[in-house]
């Protein structure tokens, strides 16, 4: 047992070291996957980056999973009540779930097990929301075939620590690279998908954005599959009298730019399951991403919001019912985490959605170690 624990700790250190190298996230997971399997054996895996605001997956990497897995797992995640939902893991105190444990040893109680896993020969699932800085940046699912041993408690704990390292790497990449603003020539594009999510029509701008999102042959990018499932859920919610806005998700393109995908199901349009508008993310959306990446606490976010509205420290304190000293303390933390030295610089940084200068200079290793927050 001590040797096994020491081996797991070495794997965790190796993965953390990989996460400090500033690798593209897909390359990072491919590099880390073998080491993760040394500590937590698995036969199949899925790693998907998410929009931290909506928790919808945007791009993913599958290992030993069939193509139909994506649509099925998204349908379960977005439209079904089930155990170990990503949204629950991301917002809960514990970010890891083992399906067999959550169902008290009866995984057949889970719709995900019955409809997604069992049909493809999988019997065990351990999943983790990859959370860092208050945001969920990805999810990681590990699977074992039917008849294999259940994931153990120590394995689940190791998965949680590994997922945290991966999340910090994704968060650090946004702090390092910032988020590119829209160029004047960047027109939105419209794509129509059929009942099987096959492409029915797309204009020239949409073709460009689809390529950026990793469209591969006839299969739509993962983000469009997620938006389609969310659009179906919205229609179901409307029929049930529940309020639900149109699905909107931000996705990072191959170039590193952030795009926004809006989806809706056009009424009365035969043969069209989803209409999706794809465009570069607006400045306010880029600022939201930056704020999430900065890892501000809820109180610091409220102070930042009022600061951006032009309120002085005394007015912020009155609006929040706190002392001016506490408001000033929160604002100091905001400056520290964003790298801004003044309100004007804070406005400019978020308006341009640029990373702090010292974050770019420090590199991913220093950010993950806290090196990007040394100055006030």
Number of C-alpha atoms within 10 A of each C-alpha: 6 7 8 10 14 12 14 20 14 15 22 22 14 15 24 22 14 19 28 22 13 18 16 14 21 15 12 19 21 13 15 21 16 15 17 21 15 13 21 19 15 21 15 17 20 19 24 22 25 25 21 21 16 13 21 31 25 24 23 20 17 15 14 10 16 9 10 10 15 18 18 16 17 20 20 19 21 21 17 15 12 14 21 24 18 24 16 15 21 25 14 11 8 13 26 27 25 23 25 21 17 14 15 9 11 12 21 15 16 20 15 24 23 13 14 20 22 16 10 15 12 19 22 25 25 26 26 29 33 31 25 24 18 16 26 30 30 31 27 24 20 23 24 21 18 14 10 13 10 20 22 13 11 13 18 19 16 21 27 23 19 24 27 23 24 28 25 26 28 27 27 29 25 19 28 23 16 26 24 19 17 16 8 6 6 11 14 18 20 20 22 22 22 15 13 12 18 16 17 15 14 18 12 13 17 21 17 15 25 20 13 18 25 17 16 10 9 9 15 18 19 23 25 28 23 25 27 27 23 26 26 20 19 22 18 14 15 13 10 9 9 10 10 14 12 15 21 22 26 27 25 21 18 14 9 16 19 25 25 20 24 20 26 21 19 13 8 7 9 9 12 20 22 27 23 25 20 28 21 25 22 14 17 13 18 25 20 15 24 22 21 23 27 26 18 20 15 10 13 18 17 17 23 23 13 18 18 15 11 13 15 14 20 14 15 25 19 12 13 14 10 12 14 17 12 13 23 17 13 20 22 16 17 24 19 17 21 28 23 21 14 11 15 10 14 19 17 13 19 22 14 16 25 22 23 22 14 18 23 19 12 16 19 26 19 17 23 18 11 13 15 27 19 10 12 13
